[in-house]
Amino acid sequence: MRSLLLWTSLCLAPVIAAASQPGNLPRGAEQRGEATFRFLGFPIYKARLFTQGGQPLDWSQDFGLELTYQRQLSQSDLVEATLQEMARMGNALPIRDQLQKCYQPVEVGDSYLAVSDGPDRLTFWRRGVPVCTLSQEAIKTRFMEIFLGKNSRSAGFTRALLGQ
């Protein structure tokens, strides 16, 4: 149960979700969808997906995903949840050390923005400041599928995020 809560709090981690659009998105990106991830009815984070022109997600194009946390979570919670969820989906990678550099503890309202740069790079921003870049083969897909993949934890959350 705790691991599910940890997962939900997870990764990707992003910047403060106001009605405005983050400034560190790929050129031409617009909001496609948004959703709140809940665990046992409690909101864990709000997510917003930004795609080229707000069009349906095209994995071959760069996009951004913002998470704004609705709960306080430790760095360990974020790292472990990310690794567990990637493993659950068959996308395990040896990135623990990198994630520990990316993630800091979050308070209510803290956000992270993950922005892809091709298939093999993801840059994480916190409060508008770049905090790390993950460089691994197919990291965009392997990481973002946690939220946007067919086997995500919540099909309804994913559909809303994808604007479906």
TIMIMI-897202 format. One line per field, with one value per residue: residue in one letter; x, y, z of N, C-alpha, C, CB in turn. Coordinates in steps of 0.001 Angstrom, whole numbers, plus 500000, padded with zeros to 6 digits. Glycine has a CB too. Layout:
aa	[A	...]
npx	[X	...]
npy	[Y	...]
npz	[Z	...]
capx	[X	...]
capy	[Y	...]
capz	[Z	...]
cpx	[X	...]
cpy	[Y	...]
cpz	[Z	...]
cbpx	[X	...]
cbpy	[Y	...]
cbpz	[Z	...]
***
This chain:
aa	[M	R	S	L	L	L	W	T	S	L	C	L	A	P	V	I	A	A	A	S	Q	P	G	N	L	P	R	G	A	E	Q	R	G	E	A	T	F	R	F	L	G	F	P	I	Y	K	A	R	L	F	T	Q	G	G	Q	P	L	D	W	S	Q	D	F	G	L	E	L	T	Y	Q	R	Q	L	S	Q	S	D	L	V	E	A	T	L	Q	E	M	A	R	M	G	N	A	L	P	I	R	D	Q	L	Q	K	C	Y	Q	P	V	E	V	G	D	S	Y	L	A	V	S	D	G	P	D	R	L	T	F	W	R	R	G	V	P	V	C	T	L	S	Q	E	A	I	K	T	R	F	M	E	I	F	L	G	K	N	S	R	S	A	G	F	T	R	A	L	L	G	Q]
npx	[500826	501933	503873	502365	501294	503670	504457	502486	503058	505327	507714	508727	508326	507344	506793	505145	501694	499818	497276	498756	501199	504140	507452	509537	509105	509092	509475	506484	504809	501731	499129	497672	496149	494869	495004	494133	495899	494855	494940	493311	491263	492493	494104	497154	498922	498655	498560	499832	499841	501838	501873	502993	501501	499254	498194	497160	499130	502273	504684	507065	507693	508924	507842	506232	505746	504108	504086	502319	502495	500262	500640	502964	506127	508949	512386	513330	510903	510020	512089	512144	509498	509435	511385	510254	507856	508723	510003	507806	506470	508131	510298	512708	515626	519091	519122	519086	520996	521066	518395	518317	519743	518051	515577	514134	512842	509294	506823	503393	502108	504544	506281	507372	508770	509046	510815	511153	513936	514426	514550	516181	516756	515781	514921	514666	512869	512581	510696	511203	513904	516534	517178	518254	519364	518317	519954	519582	519156	516133	514823	512790	510359	510432	510329	508154	505989	505044	503086	501702	501387	499892	499642	499518	498989	496439	493913	491902	492999	495190	493855	492505	494698	495824	493946	491611]
npy	[498816	501218	501422	501875	504368	505751	505458	506919	509430	509952	510581	512042	514462	517887	521674	524707	524494	526612	528433	529203	528601	526649	528023	526580	524758	522668	524376	525638	524016	523251	523109	519933	518139	517539	516180	514793	512780	510302	508559	506188	508023	510368	513274	513126	514232	516849	516754	517955	517782	518749	519184	519322	522050	521426	519117	515619	513261	512569	510361	510625	513258	516045	516721	517961	517229	518110	517923	518727	518699	517492	516626	516172	514798	512644	512703	510117	508707	509629	508779	505947	505247	505944	504200	501694	501777	501993	499527	497812	498211	497062	498542	498947	500672	501415	503899	505047	506678	508938	509800	510487	512808	514349	514578	516278	516615	517150	519648	520533	521919	522201	521738	519796	519784	517794	517576	516460	515849	514794	511168	510167	511807	513534	516448	517805	520245	522455	524732	526450	526187	524328	521065	518566	516257	513382	510964	508390	505480	505591	506908	508806	507496	505281	506416	508288	506654	505787	507571	508044	505745	502686	500830	502217	503094	504160	504165	506032	508452	508648	508809	511286	512993	512674	513986	512720]
npz	[500000	500821	498871	496595	497187	497281	494634	493335	494122	492983	490656	487981	488305	488681	488156	489532	489367	488000	486318	484256	481656	481860	481405	480287	478270	475272	472136	470788	472262	473845	476318	476593	478151	481496	484801	488004	490152	492334	495454	497257	497335	498122	496947	495211	493289	490841	487363	484259	480773	478074	474717	471251	469856	471346	470419	469929	471784	470446	470374	469022	468997	470946	474292	477298	480772	483623	487123	489984	493323	495813	498280	500946	500362	500688	499476	499167	498952	496434	494689	495107	494416	491710	490608	491288	489860	487213	486988	487373	485011	483234	482470	483787	484842	485536	487296	489804	491251	489609	489804	492494	492434	490953	492323	495061	498418	498485	499092	499718	496809	495518	492439	489618	486384	483622	480694	477428	475242	472440	472054	474061	476223	479155	480779	483987	485718	488435	490074	487956	487503	486084	487251	486788	484243	482664	480887	478902	476910	475196	477314	477466	476687	478442	480994	480885	480302	482720	483443	481073	479617	478287	480305	482690	486177	486530	484378	483820	484756	483005	480506	480813	481081	478584	477159	476285]
capx	[500000	502822	504567	501449	501272	504946	504450	501614	503712	506442	508541	508642	508277	507245	506759	503885	500625	498816	496611	499727	502008	505557	508270	510649	508558	509561	508853	505208	504023	500550	498505	496794	495214	495276	494324	494611	496079	494384	495146	492279	490485	493305	494903	498606	499469	497959	499471	499460	500623	502032	502297	503128	500231	498154	497676	497324	500515	503066	505903	508251	507938	509208	506698	506514	504777	504265	503396	502256	502193	499200	501047	504382	506794	510405	513199	513333	509597	509981	513040	511696	508262	509785	512067	509300	506876	509413	510203	506495	506091	509141	511204	513720	516917	519970	519185	518856	521868	520613	517130	518597	520174	516906	514462	514247	511542	508288	505759	502170	502271	505800	506110	508471	508432	509948	510747	511986	514800	514690	514108	517149	517057	514711	515412	513721	512892	511865	510553	511782	515353	516869	517824	519019	519003	518515	520372	519562	518445	514667	514360	511509	509274	510514	509904	506838	504930	504481	501914	501030	501368	498679	499613	499681	498192	495059	493527	491133	493971	495946	492964	492299	495965	495976	492871	490669]
capy	[500000	502365	501543	502504	505778	506296	505566	507991	510677	509801	511125	513124	515434	519159	523083	525117	524445	527654	528346	529585	527544	526758	528654	525740	523713	522706	525413	525253	523131	523798	522110	518945	517608	517593	515195	514667	511392	510086	507259	506046	509254	511529	513749	513012	515307	517280	516627	518618	517343	519781	518581	520275	522644	520846	517996	514314	512896	511893	509996	510992	514683	516414	517195	518182	516762	518825	517380	519621	517792	517841	516006	516232	513519	512686	512362	508656	508303	509930	507905	504550	505095	505987	502951	500591	501847	501655	498075	497184	498343	496410	499577	499205	501218	501692	505358	505486	507801	510108	510262	511138	514170	515052	514772	516806	516460	518101	520130	520818	523018	522092	521118	519446	519713	516929	517959	515588	516402	513568	509964	509694	512833	514217	517446	518103	521619	522677	526181	527142	525995	522944	520370	517422	515676	511939	510566	506932	505054	505545	507362	509516	506514	504420	507193	508909	505637	505698	508444	508140	504446	501858	500064	503081	502675	504640	504419	507275	509531	508728	509319	512723	513655	512642	514782	511811]
capz	[500000	500855	497589	495651	497546	496840	493184	492905	494417	492106	489677	487122	489258	487989	488634	490154	488369	487985	485028	483241	481052	482229	480385	479847	477401	473882	471303	470199	473133	474509	477187	475958	479135	482894	485641	489379	490560	493703	496086	498285	497340	498473	495818	495372	492467	489629	486225	483009	479617	477057	473452	470151	469447	472105	469631	470585	472054	469425	471089	468249	469212	472329	475068	478714	481757	484882	488292	491132	494429	496748	499545	501273	500085	500848	498315	499084	498416	495001	493992	495176	493651	490292	490258	491381	488780	485968	487003	487186	483608	482405	481981	484817	484427	486678	487377	491190	491594	488856	490384	493772	492114	490375	493242	496413	499079	498006	499963	498971	495860	494773	491130	488732	484969	482861	479285	476596	474200	471706	472766	475042	477242	479882	481722	485057	486205	489688	490280	486815	487462	485729	488366	486297	482955	482555	479546	478782	475712	475275	478634	477346	476718	479620	482158	480714	480294	484067	483454	479776	478956	478318	481550	483859	487343	486440	482983	483771	484902	481754	479450	481029	480793	477124	476558	475618]
cpx	[500873	503523	503658	501362	502561	504962	503649	502278	504841	506904	508176	508513	508056	507018	505373	502759	499610	498121	497581	500527	503461	506384	509347	510206	509202	508807	507569	504345	502884	499912	497536	495740	495750	494446	494915	494719	495713	494730	494196	491480	491270	494130	496395	499309	498507	498987	498917	500417	500648	502621	502415	501750	499034	497506	497812	498808	501114	504420	507167	508590	508236	507947	507120	505392	505102	503464	503470	501712	501160	499483	502552	504989	508303	511107	513197	512020	509554	510872	512525	510437	508544	510416	511114	508320	507515	509635	508885	506095	507110	510166	512317	515030	517772	520166	518966	519701	521444	519327	517353	519115	519005	515885	514900	512903	510567	507288	504526	502412	503574	505553	507443	507918	509482	509739	511692	512793	515274	514288	514974	517507	515775	515363	514300	513964	512100	511878	511272	513281	515647	517625	518611	518543	519313	518848	520524	518825	516948	514112	513015	510352	509278	510050	508462	505698	504328	503154	501057	500880	500064	498546	499856	498765	496728	494721	492762	492024	494712	495086	492753	493563	496212	494893	491854	489349]
cpy	[501251	502550	502162	503998	506442	506481	506766	509331	510944	510963	512374	514286	516791	520498	523560	525251	525533	527491	528690	528383	527724	527322	527772	524595	523757	523787	524862	524355	523896	522690	521244	518446	517785	516604	515249	513188	511279	508679	507190	507333	510508	511975	513674	514096	515633	517228	517388	518145	518459	519130	519670	520757	522114	519666	516681	513960	512116	511620	510376	512475	514938	516949	517381	517651	517435	518123	518410	518808	518364	517269	516203	514844	513689	512379	510852	508129	508486	508979	506469	504321	505080	504667	501762	500605	501533	500148	497348	497173	497700	497369	499902	499687	501455	503204	505892	506721	509071	510672	510956	512558	515007	515475	515325	516574	517514	518410	520332	522045	522998	521349	520784	519423	518837	517241	517062	516402	515203	512370	509590	510700	513403	515203	517754	519522	521669	524171	526963	526994	524547	522278	519147	517040	514190	511632	509053	506598	504931	506013	508081	508535	505737	505145	507674	507898	505419	506452	508305	506813	503690	501085	500930	502601	503065	505007	505730	508499	509734	509272	510826	513503	513733	513438	513939	511747]
cpz	[500000	499517	496532	495927	497091	495335	492747	493097	493467	491289	488980	487926	488648	488733	489077	489134	488604	486650	483910	482765	481480	481075	479784	478948	476021	473099	470689	471068	473797	475334	476402	476939	480533	483693	487042	489706	492030	494159	497271	498452	497660	497268	496147	494557	491333	488515	485033	481919	478589	475809	472392	469711	470217	471397	470408	470715	470890	470076	470322	468393	470689	472993	476515	479582	483081	485969	489405	492297	495388	498136	499720	501052	500213	499526	498102	498508	496902	494206	493952	494348	492154	489853	490281	490211	487434	485883	486754	485716	482668	481846	482969	484191	485670	486851	488792	491529	490868	489451	491720	493568	491596	491425	494591	497090	498550	499113	499090	498093	495084	493468	490494	487317	484304	481387	478489	475592	473389	472550	473967	476137	477829	480834	482709	485569	487505	489951	489182	486655	487069	486879	487921	484903	483013	481104	479528	477493	476014	476619	478544	477478	478022	480882	482007	480652	481678	484113	482205	479050	479124	479622	482779	484984	487228	485002	482856	483874	483584	480623	479595	480683	479287	476404	475824	476365]
cbpx	[499059	503846	505064	500054	501075	506093	503893	500305	504209	506160	508718	507574	509468	506220	507259	504070	499941	499435	495394	500663	501883	506109	508897	511375	507036	509376	509832	505453	504923	499533	497779	497614	494929	495124	494450	493662	497540	492865	496648	492910	489392	494227	494510	499098	500854	497324	499695	499497	500037	502960	501299	503885	500018	497119	498420	496577	500609	503203	505907	508043	506722	510339	505503	506731	504797	503820	504016	501363	503457	497849	500674	504602	506425	510856	514643	513581	508465	510410	514422	511439	507282	510744	513229	508536	506226	510763	510812	505429	505923	508485	510429	513971	516735	521340	518162	519180	523320	520398	516165	519611	521305	516235	513735	514648	511689	507558	506168	500957	502168	506888	505315	509118	508366	509692	511111	511117	516025	516172	514075	518383	517908	513790	515887	513847	512308	512508	511106	511463	516007	517716	516791	518891	519765	517247	521706	518877	519011	514191	515400	511421	509387	511942	510837	506830	505476	505474	502346	501773	502482	498677	500641	499375	498767	494839	492675	490104	494968	496497	491602	491887	497120	495959	493445	491268]
cbpy	[499996	502210	500170	501859	505956	505391	504305	507944	510685	508793	510215	513006	515393	519023	524003	526434	523091	529107	529274	530655	527560	525383	529842	525186	523863	521319	525899	524577	522489	524386	522786	517761	516142	519024	513762	515399	510907	510323	507050	505649	509128	511209	515194	511606	514920	518730	515143	520183	516038	520926	517475	519637	522413	521895	517899	513210	512078	512762	508512	510650	515529	517460	516208	519664	515198	520298	516017	520890	517464	517335	514478	516719	512993	511689	512883	508047	509113	511378	507954	504146	506219	507156	502699	500662	503226	502405	497626	497912	499806	495688	500827	497934	502542	500990	505961	504340	507469	509746	509091	510321	514142	514179	513472	518335	516579	517547	521460	521048	524300	521369	522027	518068	521144	515400	519469	514556	517244	513477	508814	509294	513972	513200	518740	517073	522614	521876	526586	528558	526345	522899	519957	516222	516370	511140	511273	506249	503708	504143	508290	510269	505552	503920	508389	509742	504321	506267	509874	509082	503612	500885	498963	504564	503274	505853	503261	507299	509226	507354	508588	513001	512918	511208	515793	510405]
cbpz	[501205	501971	497118	495732	499063	497271	492551	493652	495817	491255	488780	486176	490043	487103	487538	490888	488381	488182	484984	483779	479499	482650	480948	481042	477275	473203	470186	468920	474206	473474	478353	475418	478868	483464	485044	490388	490304	493804	496533	499620	498301	499670	495447	494939	491907	489780	485860	483155	479002	477581	472996	468960	467992	472381	468279	469794	473338	468086	471372	466779	468746	472397	474967	478992	481891	484740	488745	490841	495185	496233	499579	502745	498669	501932	498488	500467	499080	494752	494677	496628	493990	490010	491213	492703	488742	485869	488346	488011	483256	481284	481670	485652	483612	486491	486451	492177	491259	487379	490562	494573	491073	489343	493443	496416	500625	496762	500709	499937	496578	495615	490215	489122	484310	483167	479090	475859	474803	471305	471817	474340	476636	480655	480989	486210	485145	490882	491663	486908	488843	484425	489383	487260	481775	483033	479127	480033	475189	475007	479270	475996	475536	479806	482367	479463	479763	485124	483603	478904	479468	477147	481498	483499	488606	487368	482440	484882	486048	481376	479492	482492	481482	476634	475615	475500]
***
